[in-house]
């Protein structure tokens, strides 16, 4: 009888590769939009008569709504049907993109970005779950390599594409380009995607309103603190301390509630799987490194090296190219080479690239930056594909939807932590190094006095002695400020390198994943 078919025996009617093309189009569009708007913030602020600080809510509002929806993905798919939710999310994302492009003022744009984040939140984990279920177990490494094409490459090319569109057209077109892609993705999803038979068994699950409220409160306050904390001096601001307290209490209450309620909004019981829990920890670190490096390197190139936004984007592009091609190789290796070996190689390469970037200076060439970024892209591919395969290896088919939601949530939260970490370490590190180095710029230091007199003599040829003295001091202060920021960037890259090395022991917590074999299992 059809009802006696075990979920492991289910296969989609269409070719898995056709399904992959359909879902990856939507995934690429959503992931690209998480970073493409960053580069256009000054233009958005100027166009809508807002300050740059006010315009950052365009990013924060998207991240908050996106984070709230992510862990709910499994429940949404089981309650409404995965295909219906997936198509609805694409439609909401596309409609919100139109509203973003048409926004006449900042409040309207923020509202549209909230809708866009809500639509995009469930899109990526559902696409990942569809890919995992569409391919047979022995080919899931290839499926995850396909998924990595969008998740890894899109955030890297986003700033470059956003800068080019903003410079040559208008910031509104970074949202309008989603419309034709979204319509095509809806058509392909309607044609290719189908719900597995076990999805239809949970349609009568009760709605967990309490869990949703606690989840929204926890993630919204956490995301706002991560996004605005540095500007508010972190714990120096009363509202930050309140938000952190509320976030911690809401998180604990949410976890306790979800373990006790009959029909939980988020199935936290899958954390009992050692592979899944270990994978979540490692994916959080990957989010920190991936988004942190993506934020830090362009910041260094633009503020200290004087690169325009588009050229700094070009410098980052080789990482995306390397990741794109490497994922094909890694997809073939998964199942043939032990996952622990692939992960150890990937994490070692990622640490090496971070330490190579810590050797930057103010005379560094573009080629010296490109090489470590290429290694970074290769490393991310060697990590992402086997890590996802190992993390999901012990979950049942029915648990994959919840698992992908939590997995992508930790990637996004890790990204938020990484960006917050970069801004904080660079700002605080520059202050610390400046305080240490300024002790050498005194009349008691012969070297400083000699260089100051030389600068005064040169500048006096073009102005009076008093003006020349002021200009000489300003010149030395600018050099001091540059060197202080340079050392702050160096320290931050070293922190990333050490953070990756600390993850190596966690890899050996994974239970050995054997090459999957399709088995017939009796349904009780």
C-alpha positions in Angstrom: 0.0 0.0 0.0 1.2 3.6 -0.7 0.9 4.4 3.0 3.4 1.7 3.9 6.3 3.3 1.9 9.1 4.3 4.2 10.3 7.9 3.9 13.7 6.7 2.9 12.1 5.0 -0.2 10.5 8.2 -1.5 12.0 9.9 -4.5 10.7 13.0 -6.4 9.1 12.5 -9.8 11.5 14.8 -11.5 15.3 14.6 -11.8 17.0 15.8 -8.6 19.2 18.0 -10.7 16.1 19.8 -12.1 14.8 20.2 -8.6 18.2 21.6 -7.6 18.1 24.2 -10.3 14.6 25.3 -9.3 15.4 25.7 -5.5 18.9 27.1 -5.9 17.6 30.0 -8.0 15.5 31.2 -5.1 18.3 30.5 -2.6 20.8 32.5 -4.5 18.4 35.5 -4.8 17.7 35.4 -1.0 21.3 35.0 0.1 22.5 37.7 -2.3 20.1 40.1 -0.8 21.6 39.8 2.7 24.8 41.6 1.5 23.9 43.5 -1.7 22.3 46.4 0.2 25.2 47.0 2.5 27.3 48.9 -0.1 24.3 51.1 -1.1 23.5 52.4 2.4 25.0 55.9 1.9 23.1 56.3 -1.3 19.8 55.1 0.4 20.4 57.5 3.2 21.0 60.5 0.9 18.1 59.6 -1.3 15.6 59.3 1.5 16.9 62.3 3.6 18.1 60.1 6.4 21.3 59.8 8.4 23.6 56.8 7.8 22.8 55.5 11.3 19.1 55.6 10.6 19.7 53.9 7.2 21.4 50.9 9.0 17.9 49.9 10.2 17.4 48.8 6.5 19.9 46.0 7.4 18.8 45.4 11.0 15.1 45.0 10.2 15.8 42.4 7.5 18.1 40.4 9.8 15.7 40.5 12.7 12.7 39.2 10.8 14.9 36.7 8.9 16.3 35.3 12.2 12.8 34.9 13.8 11.5 32.9 10.8 14.5 30.6 10.3 14.0 28.2 13.3 10.3 28.0 12.5 10.9 26.4 9.1 10.3 22.8 10.1 7.0 23.7 11.8 5.8 25.8 8.9 6.6 23.1 6.4 4.9 20.4 8.4 1.8 22.5 9.2 1.1 24.1 5.8 3.1 21.9 3.4 6.6 22.5 2.4 5.9 23.3 -1.3 3.2 25.8 -0.4 5.4 27.5 2.2 8.3 27.6 -0.3 6.3 29.2 -3.1 4.6 31.6 -0.6 8.0 32.7 0.7 9.3 33.4 -2.9 6.2 35.4 -3.6 6.4 37.4 -0.4 10.1 38.1 -1.1 9.5 39.2 -4.6 6.5 41.5 -3.7 8.6 43.0 -0.8 11.4 43.6 -3.3 9.0 45.7 -5.4 7.9 47.6 -2.3 11.6 48.2 -1.4 12.4 49.7 -4.8 9.2 51.9 -4.7 9.7 53.1 -1.1 9.2 56.9 -0.9 10.7 57.2 2.6 12.7 55.3 5.2 9.8 53.9 7.3 8.2 52.4 4.2 11.6 50.9 3.2 12.1 49.4 6.6 8.6 47.9 6.6 9.3 46.4 3.2 12.6 44.9 4.4 10.8 43.3 7.4 8.4 41.6 4.9 11.4 40.6 2.7 13.3 39.1 5.7 10.2 37.2 6.7 9.8 35.8 3.2 13.5 35.0 2.9 13.8 33.4 6.3 12.2 30.0 5.5 13.4 30.0 1.9 17.0 28.8 2.4 16.4 26.0 4.9 13.4 24.7 3.0 15.6 24.7 -0.2 18.3 22.8 1.7 15.8 20.3 3.0 14.3 19.8 -0.5 17.8 19.1 -1.9 18.7 16.6 0.9 15.5 14.7 0.3 15.5 14.8 -3.5 19.0 13.2 -3.8 19.6 9.6 -2.6 21.6 9.4 0.6 24.8 8.4 -1.2 24.7 11.5 -3.3 23.9 14.1 -0.6 27.5 15.3 -0.7 26.9 16.5 -4.3 23.6 18.0 -3.2 25.3 20.0 -0.5 28.0 21.1 -2.9 25.2 22.5 -5.1 23.7 24.2 -2.2 27.1 25.7 -1.2 27.3 27.4 -4.6 24.6 29.9 -3.5 25.2 30.1 0.2 29.0 30.7 0.0 29.3 32.6 -3.3 26.3 35.0 -3.1 27.5 36.9 0.0 30.9 37.5 -1.6 29.7 38.9 -4.9 26.8 40.8 -3.3 28.9 43.9 -2.4 30.5 44.0 -5.8 27.2 43.7 -7.7 25.5 46.2 -5.4 28.3 48.7 -5.9 28.1 48.3 -9.7 24.3 48.7 -9.8 24.3 51.7 -7.4 27.1 53.5 -9.3 25.7 52.9 -12.8 21.9 53.0 -12.2 20.2 53.5 -8.8 20.0 51.8 -5.4 16.4 50.9 -6.2 17.5 48.4 -8.9 19.3 46.2 -6.3 15.7 45.3 -5.3 14.0 45.4 -8.7 16.4 42.7 -10.1 14.8 40.2 -7.8 11.4 40.5 -9.6 12.2 38.5 -12.8 14.3 36.0 -10.8 11.5 35.6 -8.2 8.8 35.0 -10.9 11.0 32.4 -12.6 11.7 30.7 -9.2 7.9 30.5 -8.5 7.3 28.8 -11.9 10.1 26.3 -11.3 9.0 25.5 -7.8 5.4 25.0 -8.8 6.5 22.6 -11.6 9.3 20.7 -9.8 8.9 20.7 -6.0 6.6 18.2 -4.3 5.9 17.4 -0.6 7.2 14.0 0.7 4.4 11.8 2.0 5.3 12.2 5.7 4.9 16.0 5.5 1.1 15.5 5.3 1.0 13.7 8.6 1.4 16.8 10.8 -1.1 19.2 9.3 -3.2 19.3 12.5 -0.4 20.4 14.8 -1.4 23.2 17.2 0.1 26.6 16.8 2.6 27.3 19.5 1.9 31.0 20.1 3.9 31.1 23.4 6.9 29.6 21.7 6.7 32.1 18.8 6.5 35.1 21.2 9.5 33.9 23.2 11.4 33.2 20.0 10.7 36.6 18.5 11.6 38.4 21.8 14.9 36.4 22.1 16.1 36.8 18.6 14.9 40.4 18.0 16.6 41.8 21.1 19.8 39.8 20.4 20.0 40.9 16.8 19.5 44.6 17.7 22.2 44.4 20.3 24.7 42.8 17.9 23.9 45.4 15.2 23.8 48.5 17.4 25.9 47.5 20.4 29.2 49.1 19.2 27.6 52.4 18.4 26.0 52.5 21.8 29.3 51.5 23.7 28.0 48.0 24.5 27.4 47.6 28.2 27.9 51.3 28.7 24.4 51.9 27.4 21.5 51.1 29.8 19.2 49.9 26.9 21.9 47.4 25.8 22.1 45.9 29.3 18.3 45.6 29.4 18.1 44.0 25.9 20.8 41.5 26.8 18.9 40.5 30.0 15.6 40.2 28.2 17.3 38.2 25.4 18.9 35.7 27.9 15.7 35.3 29.9 13.6 34.8 26.7 16.1 32.3 25.3 16.0 30.2 28.5 12.2 30.4 28.7 11.9 29.4 25.0 14.2 26.3 25.4 12.3 25.1 28.5 8.9 25.7 26.9 9.8 23.9 23.7 10.9 20.8 25.5 7.7 20.7 27.5 5.0 21.6 24.9 3.3 18.8 23.0 3.6 20.4 19.5 6.7 22.6 19.7 7.4 25.4 17.3 11.0 24.3 17.0 12.0 20.7 17.5 14.9 21.1 19.9 15.0 17.4 20.7 17.2 16.9 17.6 20.0 18.6 19.6 20.4 15.2 21.4 22.1 14.1 18.2 25.8 14.6 18.9 26.6 15.2 15.2 23.9 17.8 14.9 24.9 19.6 18.1 28.6 19.6 17.1 27.7 20.8 13.6 25.8 23.8 15.0 28.8 24.9 17.0 31.1 24.7 14.1 28.7 26.4 11.7 28.4 29.3 14.1 32.2 29.8 13.9 32.0 29.5 10.1 29.4 32.3 10.1 31.6 34.5 12.2 34.7 33.9 10.0 32.8 34.1 6.6 30.8 37.3 7.4 33.5 38.8 9.6 36.2 38.5 6.9 33.7 39.7 4.2 33.1 42.8 6.4 36.7 43.4 7.5 38.7 43.1 4.3 36.7 45.7 2.3 36.8 48.0 5.3 40.6 47.8 5.4 40.9 48.3 1.6 38.6 51.3 1.6 39.6 53.1 4.8 43.4 52.6 4.8 44.3 51.6 1.2 42.0 54.1 -0.5 40.3 51.6 -2.8 36.9 52.6 -4.2 34.0 50.4 -3.2 33.9 48.6 -6.6 37.6 47.9 -6.7 37.5 46.5 -3.1 34.7 44.2 -4.3 36.8 43.0 -7.2 39.5 42.1 -4.7 37.1 39.9 -2.9 35.7 38.3 -6.0 38.4 35.6 -6.4 37.2 34.1 -3.1 33.8 33.5 -4.7 35.3 32.1 -7.9 37.6 29.7 -5.9 34.6 28.6 -3.7 32.4 28.0 -6.8 34.8 25.7 -8.5 36.1 23.9 -5.4 32.6 22.8 -4.3 32.4 20.6 -7.4 35.5 18.7 -6.3 34.4 18.5 -2.7 31.1 17.1 -3.7 32.9 14.2 -5.4 35.2 13.6 -2.5 32.3 13.4 0.1 31.6 9.6 0.6 35.1 8.7 -0.7 37.3 10.6 1.7 36.5 10.6 5.5 34.6 13.7 6.5 36.9 14.4 9.4 39.9 14.5 6.9 38.1 17.0 4.7 37.0 19.1 7.7 40.5 19.2 9.2 42.0 20.2 5.8 39.3 22.9 5.4 39.7 24.4 8.9 43.6 24.3 8.5 43.4 26.2 5.2 40.9 28.7 6.7 43.3 29.4 9.7 46.2 29.7 7.3 44.4 32.3 5.2 43.5 34.3 8.3 47.1 34.3 9.5 48.3 35.3 6.0 45.9 38.3 6.0 47.4 39.3 9.4 50.6 40.1 7.5 49.1 43.0 5.7 50.7 46.5 5.8 50.0 49.9 4.2 52.3 49.0 1.2 50.6 45.6 0.5 49.7 44.9 -3.2 46.4 43.6 -4.4 48.0 40.3 -5.4 49.1 39.8 -1.7 45.4 40.1 -0.7 44.0 38.0 -3.4 46.0 34.8 -2.6 44.7 34.5 1.0 41.2 35.3 -0.1 41.4 32.5 -2.7 42.6 30.1 0.0 39.7 31.3 2.1 37.2 30.4 -0.6 38.8 26.9 -1.0 38.7 26.4 2.7 35.0 27.4 3.0 34.1 24.9 0.3 36.0 22.1 2.1 34.2 22.9 5.3 30.7 23.7 4.2 29.9 20.6 2.2 31.2 17.9 4.6 30.1 19.8 7.7 26.5 19.9 6.4 26.6 16.2 5.5 28.0 15.2 8.9 25.6 17.4 10.8 22.5 16.1 9.1 23.7 12.5 8.9 21.9 11.2 12.0 18.6 13.0 11.6 15.6 11.2 10.3 13.9 12.4 7.2 11.1 14.0 9.2 13.6 16.0 11.3 15.6 17.5 8.3 13.2 20.5 8.0 13.8 21.5 11.7 17.5 20.7 11.4 18.1 23.0 8.3 16.2 25.8 10.0 18.4 25.7 13.1 21.5 25.1 11.0 20.9 28.3 8.9 19.9 30.2 12.0 23.3 29.6 13.6 25.0 30.6 10.3 23.2 33.9 10.3 23.7 34.5 14.0 27.3 33.7 13.6 27.5 36.2 10.8 25.9 38.9 13.0 28.4 38.1 15.7 31.3 38.2 13.2 30.3 41.7 11.9 29.9 43.0 15.4 33.2 41.5 16.4 35.0 43.1 13.6 33.6 46.6 14.2 34.3 46.3 17.9 37.8 44.9 17.7 38.9 47.4 15.0 37.5 50.4 16.9 38.7 49.3 20.3 42.0 48.0 19.0 42.8 51.2 17.2 42.3 53.2 20.4 44.5 50.8 22.4 47.4 50.9 19.8 47.1 54.7 19.4 47.4 55.1 23.2 50.5 52.9 23.2 52.2 54.5 20.2 51.5 58.1 21.1 54.0 57.8 23.9 56.8 57.8 21.3 55.6 61.2 19.8 57.1 63.4 22.5 59.8 66.0 22.6 61.9 63.5 24.6 62.1 61.1 21.6 65.0 62.2 19.3 63.7 60.3 16.3 60.3 62.1 16.5 61.9 65.5 17.0 64.2 65.0 14.0 61.3 63.9 11.7 59.1 66.8 13.0 61.7 69.4 12.2 62.2 67.9 8.8 58.5 68.1 8.1 58.3 71.6 9.4 61.1 72.8 7.2 59.5 71.2 4.1 56.0 72.6 4.8 57.4 76.1 5.6 58.4 76.4 2.0 54.7 76.7 1.1 53.4 78.5 4.2 54.3 80.5 7.3 56.2 78.8 10.2 53.1 78.6 12.5 50.9 77.0 9.9 53.8 74.6 8.9 54.1 73.5 12.5 50.3 72.8 12.7 50.4 70.9 9.4 53.4 68.8 10.6 51.6 67.7 13.7 48.5 66.9 11.7 50.6 64.9 9.3 52.1 62.8 12.2 48.7 62.3 13.8 47.3 60.9 10.5 50.2 58.5 10.3 49.7 57.5 13.9 46.0 56.9 13.3 46.7 54.8 10.2 49.2 52.7 12.0 46.9 52.2 14.9 44.1 51.0 12.7 46.4 48.8 10.7 47.5 47.0 13.9 43.8 46.6 14.9 43.1 44.9 11.6 46.1 42.7 12.0 45.0 41.7 15.5 41.5 40.9 14.3 42.7 38.6 11.5 44.9 36.8 14.1 41.9 36.4 16.4 40.0 34.7 13.5 43.0 32.4 12.8 43.2 31.3 16.4 39.4 30.9 16.6 39.5 28.5 13.7 42.4 26.5 15.2 40.3 26.1 18.4 37.6 24.3 16.4 39.9 21.5 15.2 39.3 19.3 18.3 35.6 19.6 17.9 35.8 17.9 14.6 36.7 14.6 16.4 33.4 14.8 18.3 31.6 13.7 15.1 30.5 10.1 15.0 31.9 8.4 12.0 29.6 8.8 9.1 29.5 5.6 7.0 28.7 5.7 3.3 24.8 5.7 3.2 23.1 2.6 2.0 19.4 2.6 1.2 17.6 0.1 3.4 14.0 -1.2 3.6 12.6 -0.5 7.0 9.2 -1.6 8.2 6.9 1.3 9.2 5.2 0.8 12.5 
